[in-house]
Amino acid sequence: FSHYEAADVSRFGGGSGTAEDPYIIANAEQLRYLSSSINADVSWSGVYFRQTADITLDGRWQPIGWALNGEVNGAKKQICAYPFRGNYDGGGYSIYGFTIGSESTPADMMTAGLFGLTSGSVSSNAQPDGSEQTVTIKNVNLKNVYINVSTRYETYVGGLVGSAQNGIYIDNCTVSGKVSSETSESFSRAGGLAGSILRGSVTN
């Protein structure tokens, strides 16, 4: 499902992507476009989004940001890592009913959640000085989430975010639903809110 298309900001509901005037996410089509827009050249680094209404996601969900392992010449290799590097404010609204995998057919994914993979540029465990790029996800309420993942190598699964690396700030977010994850050859990290977080904080 990956591609090399440039981002089309007209697909959102307005805004200019700044902290003062974020791009508007008001419906499922706009949220799905945020997901499908991520590729090797589009990470939304430093860009701001704000949700302005409740959104119902019917059917299969493609996480916002993702990574993929595979076997190359008999050895495990990371094929790609396309993280979301922006900022998302859910505005206190809810997102209902997204599904990844099923009981009979689990999804074969390395990273899964509303956000599969996020990444900043914080490269050490020292207190950030404000110059590093970070990701903020706040005021998001997920309801009736269903995620069932089974893969060969390591997997990171969370209702809100699967793997959040190198600078992540999660504030005032909630998740209800079911998260299930397993691997046949490696390790599995899973959580209701997040599967794996490196260098950041979770508050409220």
TORLUM-471558 format. One record per residue (C-alpha): residue number from 1; residue in one letter; x, y, z. Coordinates in Angstrom, 3 decimals. Layout:
BEGIN
rec seq = NUM; type = A; c1 = X; c2 = Y; c3 = Z .
...
This chain:
BEGIN
rec seq = 1; type = F; c1 = 0.000; c2 = 0.000; c3 = 0.000 .
rec seq = 2; type = S; c1 = 3.014; c2 = 2.319; c3 = -0.052 .
rec seq = 3; type = H; c1 = 3.610; c2 = 4.912; c3 = -2.758 .
rec seq = 4; type = Y; c1 = 5.864; c2 = 7.860; c3 = -3.626 .
rec seq = 5; type = E; c1 = 3.277; c2 = 10.585; c3 = -4.094 .
rec seq = 6; type = A; c1 = 3.788; c2 = 14.065; c3 = -2.674 .
rec seq = 7; type = A; c1 = 1.422; c2 = 15.169; c3 = 0.073 .
rec seq = 8; type = D; c1 = -1.789; c2 = 16.930; c3 = -0.987 .
rec seq = 9; type = V; c1 = -2.794; c2 = 19.291; c3 = 1.832 .
rec seq = 10; type = S; c1 = -6.053; c2 = 20.159; c3 = 0.053 .
rec seq = 11; type = R; c1 = -7.301; c2 = 16.758; c3 = 1.222 .
rec seq = 12; type = F; c1 = -7.592; c2 = 18.117; c3 = 4.781 .
rec seq = 13; type = G; c1 = -10.355; c2 = 20.393; c3 = 6.079 .
rec seq = 14; type = G; c1 = -8.326; c2 = 23.610; c3 = 6.096 .
rec seq = 15; type = G; c1 = -5.452; c2 = 25.110; c3 = 8.044 .
rec seq = 16; type = S; c1 = -1.806; c2 = 25.653; c3 = 7.202 .
rec seq = 17; type = G; c1 = -0.144; c2 = 23.042; c3 = 9.414 .
rec seq = 18; type = T; c1 = 1.337; c2 = 25.405; c3 = 12.013 .
rec seq = 19; type = A; c1 = 0.807; c2 = 25.227; c3 = 15.777 .
rec seq = 20; type = E; c1 = -1.440; c2 = 28.296; c3 = 15.534 .
rec seq = 21; type = D; c1 = -3.315; c2 = 27.095; c3 = 12.425 .
rec seq = 22; type = P; c1 = -3.140; c2 = 23.281; c3 = 12.249 .
rec seq = 23; type = Y; c1 = -4.452; c2 = 21.182; c3 = 9.404 .
rec seq = 24; type = I; c1 = -8.035; c2 = 20.166; c3 = 10.207 .
rec seq = 25; type = I; c1 = -9.136; c2 = 16.524; c3 = 10.475 .
rec seq = 26; type = A; c1 = -12.947; c2 = 16.501; c3 = 10.581 .
rec seq = 27; type = N; c1 = -13.973; c2 = 13.135; c3 = 9.089 .
rec seq = 28; type = A; c1 = -12.852; c2 = 9.587; c3 = 8.360 .
rec seq = 29; type = E; c1 = -11.738; c2 = 10.384; c3 = 4.807 .
rec seq = 30; type = Q; c1 = -9.322; c2 = 13.061; c3 = 6.022 .
rec seq = 31; type = L; c1 = -7.950; c2 = 10.830; c3 = 8.795 .
rec seq = 32; type = R; c1 = -7.458; c2 = 7.962; c3 = 6.346 .
rec seq = 33; type = Y; c1 = -5.617; c2 = 10.314; c3 = 4.012 .
rec seq = 34; type = L; c1 = -3.239; c2 = 11.278; c3 = 6.820 .
rec seq = 35; type = S; c1 = -2.474; c2 = 7.580; c3 = 7.160 .
rec seq = 36; type = S; c1 = -2.069; c2 = 6.811; c3 = 3.455 .
rec seq = 37; type = S; c1 = 0.031; c2 = 9.921; c3 = 2.801 .
rec seq = 38; type = I; c1 = 2.993; c2 = 8.614; c3 = 4.830 .
rec seq = 39; type = N; c1 = 5.880; c2 = 7.343; c3 = 2.689 .
rec seq = 40; type = A; c1 = 9.643; c2 = 7.658; c3 = 2.352 .
rec seq = 41; type = D; c1 = 9.350; c2 = 11.368; c3 = 1.536 .
rec seq = 42; type = V; c1 = 6.284; c2 = 12.385; c3 = 3.580 .
rec seq = 43; type = S; c1 = 6.554; c2 = 12.213; c3 = 7.371 .
rec seq = 44; type = W; c1 = 4.810; c2 = 15.507; c3 = 8.290 .
rec seq = 45; type = S; c1 = 7.858; c2 = 16.471; c3 = 10.356 .
rec seq = 46; type = G; c1 = 7.035; c2 = 19.428; c3 = 12.601 .
rec seq = 47; type = V; c1 = 3.520; c2 = 19.757; c3 = 11.147 .
rec seq = 48; type = Y; c1 = 0.407; c2 = 20.145; c3 = 13.342 .
rec seq = 49; type = F; c1 = -3.010; c2 = 18.494; c3 = 12.961 .
rec seq = 50; type = R; c1 = -6.207; c2 = 19.019; c3 = 14.960 .
rec seq = 51; type = Q; c1 = -9.338; c2 = 16.870; c3 = 15.018 .
rec seq = 52; type = T; c1 = -12.580; c2 = 18.870; c3 = 15.141 .
rec seq = 53; type = A; c1 = -15.325; c2 = 16.216; c3 = 15.321 .
rec seq = 54; type = D; c1 = -16.007; c2 = 12.646; c3 = 16.408 .
rec seq = 55; type = I; c1 = -14.915; c2 = 10.170; c3 = 13.722 .
rec seq = 56; type = T; c1 = -16.120; c2 = 6.632; c3 = 13.071 .
rec seq = 57; type = L; c1 = -13.716; c2 = 4.345; c3 = 11.232 .
rec seq = 58; type = D; c1 = -15.529; c2 = 1.358; c3 = 9.749 .
rec seq = 59; type = G; c1 = -13.425; c2 = -1.557; c3 = 8.619 .
rec seq = 60; type = R; c1 = -9.703; c2 = -2.130; c3 = 8.288 .
rec seq = 61; type = W; c1 = -7.316; c2 = 0.566; c3 = 9.497 .
rec seq = 62; type = Q; c1 = -3.871; c2 = 1.289; c3 = 8.085 .
rec seq = 63; type = P; c1 = -1.758; c2 = 2.776; c3 = 10.915 .
rec seq = 64; type = I; c1 = -0.362; c2 = 6.288; c3 = 10.609 .
rec seq = 65; type = G; c1 = 3.349; c2 = 5.527; c3 = 10.165 .
rec seq = 66; type = W; c1 = 4.703; c2 = 2.011; c3 = 9.881 .
rec seq = 67; type = A; c1 = 7.733; c2 = -0.256; c3 = 9.651 .
rec seq = 68; type = L; c1 = 8.326; c2 = -3.644; c3 = 8.054 .
rec seq = 69; type = N; c1 = 10.765; c2 = -6.506; c3 = 8.623 .
rec seq = 70; type = G; c1 = 11.387; c2 = -9.276; c3 = 6.137 .
rec seq = 71; type = E; c1 = 13.820; c2 = -12.011; c3 = 5.219 .
rec seq = 72; type = V; c1 = 16.544; c2 = -11.123; c3 = 2.718 .
rec seq = 73; type = N; c1 = 19.087; c2 = -13.777; c3 = 1.718 .
rec seq = 74; type = G; c1 = 18.137; c2 = -15.896; c3 = 4.703 .
rec seq = 75; type = A; c1 = 18.483; c2 = -13.149; c3 = 7.328 .
rec seq = 76; type = K; c1 = 16.043; c2 = -10.766; c3 = 8.990 .
rec seq = 77; type = K; c1 = 16.253; c2 = -7.231; c3 = 7.605 .
rec seq = 78; type = Q; c1 = 14.294; c2 = -4.051; c3 = 8.212 .
rec seq = 79; type = I; c1 = 12.769; c2 = -3.333; c3 = 4.823 .
rec seq = 80; type = C; c1 = 11.509; c2 = 0.133; c3 = 5.647 .
rec seq = 81; type = A; c1 = 10.556; c2 = 2.514; c3 = 8.456 .
rec seq = 82; type = Y; c1 = 8.200; c2 = 5.367; c3 = 7.574 .
rec seq = 83; type = P; c1 = 7.334; c2 = 7.174; c3 = 10.838 .
rec seq = 84; type = F; c1 = 4.876; c2 = 9.965; c3 = 11.530 .
rec seq = 85; type = R; c1 = 6.955; c2 = 12.932; c3 = 12.742 .
rec seq = 86; type = G; c1 = 4.193; c2 = 15.506; c3 = 13.230 .
rec seq = 87; type = N; c1 = 1.842; c2 = 16.468; c3 = 16.060 .
rec seq = 88; type = Y; c1 = -1.779; c2 = 15.429; c3 = 16.519 .
rec seq = 89; type = D; c1 = -4.372; c2 = 17.069; c3 = 18.787 .
rec seq = 90; type = G; c1 = -7.587; c2 = 15.083; c3 = 19.023 .
rec seq = 91; type = G; c1 = -9.413; c2 = 18.088; c3 = 20.459 .
rec seq = 92; type = G; c1 = -11.046; c2 = 15.890; c3 = 23.082 .
rec seq = 93; type = Y; c1 = -13.150; c2 = 14.184; c3 = 20.412 .
rec seq = 94; type = S; c1 = -13.474; c2 = 10.435; c3 = 19.928 .
rec seq = 95; type = I; c1 = -12.448; c2 = 7.994; c3 = 17.214 .
rec seq = 96; type = Y; c1 = -14.676; c2 = 4.929; c3 = 17.098 .
rec seq = 97; type = G; c1 = -14.280; c2 = 1.388; c3 = 15.959 .
rec seq = 98; type = F; c1 = -11.133; c2 = 0.930; c3 = 13.921 .
rec seq = 99; type = T; c1 = -10.031; c2 = -2.642; c3 = 13.260 .
rec seq = 100; type = I; c1 = -6.628; c2 = -4.163; c3 = 12.525 .
rec seq = 101; type = G; c1 = -6.761; c2 = -7.906; c3 = 11.825 .
rec seq = 102; type = S; c1 = -9.396; c2 = -10.323; c3 = 13.058 .
rec seq = 103; type = E; c1 = -9.608; c2 = -13.357; c3 = 15.312 .
rec seq = 104; type = S; c1 = -9.485; c2 = -15.718; c3 = 12.344 .
rec seq = 105; type = T; c1 = -6.980; c2 = -13.677; c3 = 10.304 .
rec seq = 106; type = P; c1 = -4.582; c2 = -11.631; c3 = 12.442 .
rec seq = 107; type = A; c1 = -2.731; c2 = -8.802; c3 = 10.714 .
rec seq = 108; type = D; c1 = 0.907; c2 = -9.448; c3 = 9.778 .
rec seq = 109; type = M; c1 = 2.356; c2 = -6.134; c3 = 10.992 .
rec seq = 110; type = M; c1 = 5.500; c2 = -4.978; c3 = 12.763 .
rec seq = 111; type = T; c1 = 3.884; c2 = -1.789; c3 = 14.148 .
rec seq = 112; type = A; c1 = 0.170; c2 = -1.362; c3 = 14.771 .
rec seq = 113; type = G; c1 = -2.161; c2 = 1.154; c3 = 16.415 .
rec seq = 114; type = L; c1 = -3.913; c2 = 4.356; c3 = 15.418 .
rec seq = 115; type = F; c1 = -0.305; c2 = 5.449; c3 = 14.944 .
rec seq = 116; type = G; c1 = 1.940; c2 = 2.531; c3 = 14.017 .
rec seq = 117; type = L; c1 = 5.321; c2 = 4.282; c3 = 14.211 .
rec seq = 118; type = T; c1 = 6.319; c2 = 7.766; c3 = 15.344 .
rec seq = 119; type = S; c1 = 9.815; c2 = 9.202; c3 = 15.650 .
rec seq = 120; type = G; c1 = 11.519; c2 = 12.369; c3 = 16.781 .
rec seq = 121; type = S; c1 = 15.212; c2 = 13.263; c3 = 16.808 .
rec seq = 122; type = V; c1 = 16.012; c2 = 12.998; c3 = 20.540 .
rec seq = 123; type = S; c1 = 19.169; c2 = 10.895; c3 = 20.448 .
rec seq = 124; type = S; c1 = 20.152; c2 = 10.628; c3 = 24.123 .
rec seq = 125; type = N; c1 = 18.595; c2 = 10.170; c3 = 27.547 .
rec seq = 126; type = A; c1 = 19.623; c2 = 13.675; c3 = 28.662 .
rec seq = 127; type = Q; c1 = 16.867; c2 = 16.192; c3 = 29.371 .
rec seq = 128; type = P; c1 = 15.866; c2 = 17.644; c3 = 25.961 .
rec seq = 129; type = D; c1 = 16.985; c2 = 21.248; c3 = 25.447 .
rec seq = 130; type = G; c1 = 14.153; c2 = 22.149; c3 = 23.077 .
rec seq = 131; type = S; c1 = 16.176; c2 = 21.990; c3 = 19.871 .
rec seq = 132; type = E; c1 = 15.237; c2 = 18.378; c3 = 19.093 .
rec seq = 133; type = Q; c1 = 12.263; c2 = 17.455; c3 = 16.984 .
rec seq = 134; type = T; c1 = 9.589; c2 = 15.606; c3 = 18.980 .
rec seq = 135; type = V; c1 = 6.116; c2 = 14.177; c3 = 18.400 .
rec seq = 136; type = T; c1 = 3.090; c2 = 15.157; c3 = 20.509 .
rec seq = 137; type = I; c1 = -0.191; c2 = 13.226; c3 = 20.549 .
rec seq = 138; type = K; c1 = -2.831; c2 = 14.660; c3 = 22.862 .
rec seq = 139; type = N; c1 = -6.565; c2 = 14.784; c3 = 23.631 .
rec seq = 140; type = V; c1 = -7.338; c2 = 11.610; c3 = 21.643 .
rec seq = 141; type = N; c1 = -10.103; c2 = 9.245; c3 = 22.796 .
rec seq = 142; type = L; c1 = -10.223; c2 = 5.839; c3 = 21.087 .
rec seq = 143; type = K; c1 = -13.312; c2 = 3.702; c3 = 21.626 .
rec seq = 144; type = N; c1 = -14.065; c2 = 0.089; c3 = 20.635 .
rec seq = 145; type = V; c1 = -10.594; c2 = -0.503; c3 = 19.191 .
rec seq = 146; type = Y; c1 = -9.881; c2 = -4.037; c3 = 17.967 .
rec seq = 147; type = I; c1 = -6.316; c2 = -5.054; c3 = 17.088 .
rec seq = 148; type = N; c1 = -5.137; c2 = -8.627; c3 = 16.493 .
rec seq = 149; type = V; c1 = -1.579; c2 = -8.989; c3 = 15.176 .
rec seq = 150; type = S; c1 = 0.500; c2 = -12.104; c3 = 14.547 .
rec seq = 151; type = T; c1 = 3.854; c2 = -11.881; c3 = 12.797 .
rec seq = 152; type = R; c1 = 7.139; c2 = -13.723; c3 = 12.432 .
rec seq = 153; type = Y; c1 = 9.547; c2 = -11.151; c3 = 13.853 .
rec seq = 154; type = E; c1 = 9.208; c2 = -8.508; c3 = 16.579 .
rec seq = 155; type = T; c1 = 5.988; c2 = -6.554; c3 = 16.835 .
rec seq = 156; type = Y; c1 = 4.943; c2 = -3.352; c3 = 18.619 .
rec seq = 157; type = V; c1 = 1.228; c2 = -2.917; c3 = 19.197 .
rec seq = 158; type = G; c1 = -0.803; c2 = -0.333; c3 = 21.116 .
rec seq = 159; type = G; c1 = -4.272; c2 = 1.154; c3 = 20.807 .
rec seq = 160; type = L; c1 = -2.901; c2 = 4.674; c3 = 20.357 .
rec seq = 161; type = V; c1 = 0.644; c2 = 3.983; c3 = 19.117 .
rec seq = 162; type = G; c1 = 2.627; c2 = 0.826; c3 = 18.468 .
rec seq = 163; type = S; c1 = 6.179; c2 = 2.174; c3 = 18.574 .
rec seq = 164; type = A; c1 = 6.984; c2 = 5.754; c3 = 19.613 .
rec seq = 165; type = Q; c1 = 10.703; c2 = 6.460; c3 = 19.365 .
rec seq = 166; type = N; c1 = 13.211; c2 = 9.220; c3 = 20.130 .
rec seq = 167; type = G; c1 = 10.955; c2 = 11.914; c3 = 21.537 .
rec seq = 168; type = I; c1 = 7.239; c2 = 11.367; c3 = 22.203 .
rec seq = 169; type = Y; c1 = 4.797; c2 = 13.265; c3 = 24.408 .
rec seq = 170; type = I; c1 = 1.395; c2 = 11.673; c3 = 24.982 .
rec seq = 171; type = D; c1 = -1.101; c2 = 13.665; c3 = 27.048 .
rec seq = 172; type = N; c1 = -4.752; c2 = 13.256; c3 = 28.011 .
rec seq = 173; type = C; c1 = -5.477; c2 = 10.223; c3 = 25.809 .
rec seq = 174; type = T; c1 = -7.756; c2 = 7.231; c3 = 26.437 .
rec seq = 175; type = V; c1 = -8.242; c2 = 3.840; c3 = 24.787 .
rec seq = 176; type = S; c1 = -10.940; c2 = 1.187; c3 = 25.189 .
rec seq = 177; type = G; c1 = -11.156; c2 = -2.078; c3 = 23.289 .
rec seq = 178; type = K; c1 = -8.968; c2 = -5.127; c3 = 22.697 .
rec seq = 179; type = V; c1 = -5.295; c2 = -5.438; c3 = 21.766 .
rec seq = 180; type = S; c1 = -3.721; c2 = -8.823; c3 = 20.991 .
rec seq = 181; type = S; c1 = -0.217; c2 = -9.461; c3 = 19.690 .
rec seq = 182; type = E; c1 = 2.028; c2 = -12.473; c3 = 19.150 .
rec seq = 183; type = T; c1 = 5.207; c2 = -13.403; c3 = 17.330 .
rec seq = 184; type = S; c1 = 6.524; c2 = -16.782; c3 = 16.235 .
rec seq = 185; type = E; c1 = 10.274; c2 = -16.082; c3 = 16.342 .
rec seq = 186; type = S; c1 = 11.035; c2 = -12.917; c3 = 18.302 .
rec seq = 187; type = F; c1 = 9.463; c2 = -10.631; c3 = 20.966 .
rec seq = 188; type = S; c1 = 6.127; c2 = -8.872; c3 = 21.208 .
rec seq = 189; type = R; c1 = 5.547; c2 = -5.547; c3 = 22.946 .
rec seq = 190; type = A; c1 = 1.942; c2 = -4.536; c3 = 23.474 .
rec seq = 191; type = G; c1 = -0.139; c2 = -2.160; c3 = 25.569 .
rec seq = 192; type = G; c1 = -3.583; c2 = -0.658; c3 = 25.680 .
rec seq = 193; type = L; c1 = -2.189; c2 = 2.826; c3 = 25.102 .
rec seq = 194; type = A; c1 = 1.287; c2 = 2.150; c3 = 23.637 .
rec seq = 195; type = G; c1 = 3.441; c2 = -0.846; c3 = 22.877 .
rec seq = 196; type = S; c1 = 6.867; c2 = 0.809; c3 = 23.146 .
rec seq = 197; type = I; c1 = 7.957; c2 = 4.335; c3 = 24.097 .
rec seq = 198; type = L; c1 = 11.497; c2 = 5.730; c3 = 24.067 .
rec seq = 199; type = R; c1 = 12.473; c2 = 9.161; c3 = 25.423 .
rec seq = 200; type = G; c1 = 9.370; c2 = 11.118; c3 = 26.324 .
rec seq = 201; type = S; c1 = 6.433; c2 = 11.113; c3 = 28.703 .
rec seq = 202; type = V; c1 = 2.860; c2 = 9.961; c3 = 29.143 .
rec seq = 203; type = T; c1 = 0.656; c2 = 12.247; c3 = 31.267 .
rec seq = 204; type = N; c1 = -2.972; c2 = 12.445; c3 = 32.342 .
